[in-house]
C-alpha cells in the first residue's frame, strides 16, 4: 500500500523528525506532500518547505512547466508532479494537521 493510500484509508500516522535540532511533525500525504501542524495552517505543503501545495498547483494551472516550478522553488520535479497527481485526492484548501 502506498503512503497516499495509507493516508486516505487509515488513521493518520504522524512522523517526527529532528533536523539540525529542529523538531518537525507531519502527516505524509505522499512522498513530498505533507501536512504539518503550524505550517501554512495545516494545509498540504512540500515537505521541509513552507511552500503551499495549492500555490504549486496554481503555478502549474497558469501555464508554468513542472521544471520551471521546480527550479524556481528549488524542489524536485517529482514533488511538483506529486502535487498535481494528489490534487484529485486532497482538498488543498483544507487543514489536515
N, C-alpha and C positions, 0 to 999 in steps of 0.2 A: 504494500500500500504506500502510495506516495505521501510526502508531507502534506500536500494540499488536500488529498483525500482524508488523511487523518484529522486535519484541522476542521474539516467540514462535518465529519461523521462521529467524532468522539469528543470527550471533554478536552478542553484546551490543555496542552502540555507546555507550560511555561518553561523557558530556558533561562538560566542565569549564567552570565559570562562576566569575567573580570578582564578588562583591557587597560593596561597602563594604570592600574589601581582604581579604575572607574567601573562601578557596577552597571550592568546592562541586563535588564529583564525584558523578555519579549515573547510573544506568541508567534511562532513561524506560520505564515500563511503559504509560503513557498520557500524556495532556497534563498532568494534575495528579498522577497517582500515579507515584512513582519509588522506586527502591531506592538508598540511598546508604551507602557504607562509613562505619561509625562512628555511624550514626543508627539507633536502635531495632534494633540487632543485624542490620542489613541487610534487615530486613523491609520490605514496601511501606509508604510513608508519603505524606503530602501534601507536594508539592514546597515547599521553603523553610519547612516547619513540622516540628516534631518530633511530629506527630500520626500515630499508627499507623493504617493503613487498617483493621486488624481492630477497632479501637475505634470508628471511624466506622461500620463495618458493625454492630457490636453495638448502638450507639445507635439505628440505624435499625430493627434487628430487635426492639428492646424497645418500639418504637412512636413514637420521636421522628420528626418530619417532616424531610424534606430541608431545608426552610427553617429549622427550629429548630436543626439541627446546624450549618448554615452560619452562622447568626447567633451561636450560642454559641461557635464556634471561629474566627470571622472568616475564613472561607474561602468561595470561590464555591460557590453551589448546584451548579454544574456539576461541581465536584470531588467533592461527595458523590454525585451521580448516577454519576460515573465509578467511584467505589469500589464502588458497588452493581453496576454493569454488569460490571466486571472481576473481581468475586468468583467468577464461574464459570470464569474462565481462570487465575487465580493463587491459590495457597495462601498466605493472609496470615500463616500461622504460619511459613512458610519464609523463609530468608535468601536473597536474590538478589544481594547485594553481597559 
